[in-house]
Amino acid sequence: MKATAPSKNSAFAEDGFAATLDRLAREIQELYLADGIPWVVGYSGGKDSTATLQLVWLALKGLPPEQRTKEVHVISTDTLVENPVVAAWVTNSLDVLGNAAQEQQLPIKPHRLTPEVNDTFWVNLIGRGYPSPKPKFRWCTERLKIKPSNAFIRRMVRKHGEAILVLGTRKAESSGRSARMSSLETKRVRDRLSPNASLPNSLVYSPVEDWTNDDVWLFLMQRPNPWGYSNKELLTMYQGASSDGECPLVVDASTPSCGDSRFGCWVCTLVDKDKSMSAMIQNDEEKEWMQPLLELRNELEELRGPTQRDFRRMNGSVQLFHDEPIPGPYKQKWRERWLEKLLEAQTWIRENGPKNVGTIELITLPELEEIRRIWVVEKHEFEDNLPRIYETAVGEPYPGRPMDNHLALGPEDVALLRELSDGDELHFELVRELLDVEQRHRSMTRRAGLFDTLERSLKRGFYTDADDAVARVNLRRDTPQRLTEQYNLDLDLELATTLSDDTAAEGTDTP
C-alpha cells in the first residue's frame, strides 16, 4: 500500500501524475457546470470513495464562488453493524467534512443514512429469527444498504427530475466489476456518464474508474485531504489487513459481499471467515477489545443449522428438500441467546474498549423495542423476556417503555403451563399462542377474524415433532397419486364388469 511511482498500467502513465489530475479537475468542472442536475457522491470512508470525493472537492474549489451553485450531496450508509472503528472514523469524518465545506463556501452537504428500524440486522435476526445471511439468502444487503441509499436518490430524482451518482468504483477491483462497467459504458448517452441499471433517471460518473490500487494511494499520499482529515491515518487503518477492499455505495444486489473488508459489517457471514477483523485484532494490540465481536460473528456463521432453527418456515408451513425439512427461523432460545451475547459484548466493550471512538452502541434502544414487540405481539412469546435478558447482561434496568399489560398469563402461570407441558415444547407453544390470540381478541370491540386466527395457530402447532411433520407432508404429497391409482383401478374393474355383463348377455364366453 506504499505510494509508489506510476507503473505502466497506471492511469498516470501516459500524461503523468500532475497533468492527469489537472485533466480530471477540468472534466469534473465541465460536468458540474453543464446542467442543474444535483450530484450524489457515495462515501464509505475508504480509500476509493475518499479519493473520489477529494477529486470533486478540489475541482469545485477551483471554480469561482458564484459558479458553485449546484448542491453536491455526500451520502454515507451506516448499516448500524459497521466495524466500530470504521463507523467512528466515518461519522467523525462527516462532521469535519460538513464544517469544512461551510468554511470553504462549497455546496457540499453530508448525509448519514441508516436503515429503518424494521429493516435493521438485529431486528430481523434476533427479532424475526432470520438466519445469518448466506450468498443464497442474502437478505441483509437489500434492507441495510440498498433501501436507504435508493430512497435518498429517489427523493433527489422526484425533486429535480434526475440525479448524477458519483461513485468510486474501479475496473481494477475485479473482473466482474470491469465487465459490468464496460457494458454500461456502451450505453452512455453523455460523455463519461453511464446509465444506472436499477434507478431510472439517474446517471453514474466514476472519475477513478481506470485507476489502479497504487494510483489511489499515490493520489491520497501526494494530495492532502482538503477537508482536514488525515489520509495517512486512513492508510494506517488499511495496513495489516488481509483485504484491501471496501464497501462502496450499494444501489443494487449485483455488488459483491465486502465481508473481508475493513469497511464492511462486522457481523458479515457472507464469507466463511472475517480475515480483516482477525488481522486487525492480531496486528494491533489496541484492537484486541474487538475479540468479543469476532467470537459472536463466528458463532452466527457456525450455528445456523437445523438444531438452532424451527423445522417450520416463517409462515408455519413445512417444506421438504430431499425428505428433510427446510429450516425456518431461529428458535426462541437461540434468539434470546444471540441478544444476551450481543448485550454482554456491548457492555464488556464499553468497559474495556477504547475511549477515542465514543460510546459504542451495538444495538439501539429503538431496535430493542421493536424486537420486544415482535416477540410478544407477533410470536406470542408473552413471557416478555427481553427486559430480564437486558438487566442480566447489562446490569441495569431496561430503559424501554412499559409493555402492554394485557398479557395472557403472568410469570407464575407461564411456569405452570411449561410444567404441565412436560417438556413438549410444541405443545407449550401452541397453548401459549392460542391463549394469547384469544386474550388479544377479547380486548377488541369486534372479534372478527378470531376463528381464522385460531385455525392458523392450530395448523402451525398441529405436529408432534419434525418427524411427524415430514410424515404428514409426504402423506399429503402421495395422496393425490394414490387416489389417481385407485380411481384407475376402479375404472378398470367397472369396465371389466361391463364387458362381462355384455358378453354374458350375448351368450359368449368372456376371456
Secondary structure as UniProt FT lines:
FT   TURN            8..9
FT   TURN            11..15
FT   HELIX           17..33
FT   STRAND          39..42
FT   HELIX           47..61
FT   HELIX           65..67
FT   STRAND          72..77
FT   HELIX           84..103
FT   TURN            104..105
FT   STRAND          108..113
FT   HELIX           117..119
FT   HELIX           121..122
FT   HELIX           123..128
FT   TURN            135..136
FT   HELIX           139..141
FT   HELIX           142..146
FT   HELIX           147..160
FT   STRAND          163..166
FT   HELIX           171..173
FT   HELIX           175..185
FT   TURN            186..187
FT   TURN            191..192
FT   STRAND          193..195
FT   TURN            200..201
FT   STRAND          202..205
FT   TURN            207..210
FT   HELIX           213..222
FT   TURN            226..227
FT   HELIX           231..238
FT   TURN            239..240
FT   TURN            253..254
FT   TURN            259..260
FT   TURN            262..263
FT   TURN            266..267
FT   HELIX           275..283
FT   HELIX           285..290
FT   HELIX           291..302
FT   TURN            306..308
FT   TURN            314..315
FT   STRAND          320..321
FT   TURN            322..323
FT   STRAND          324..325
FT   HELIX           332..352
FT   TURN            356..357
FT   HELIX           365..373
FT   HELIX           374..378
FT   TURN            382..383
FT   HELIX           386..394
FT   HELIX           411..421
FT   TURN            422..423
FT   HELIX           425..442
FT   TURN            448..449
FT   HELIX           450..460
FT   HELIX           466..506
//
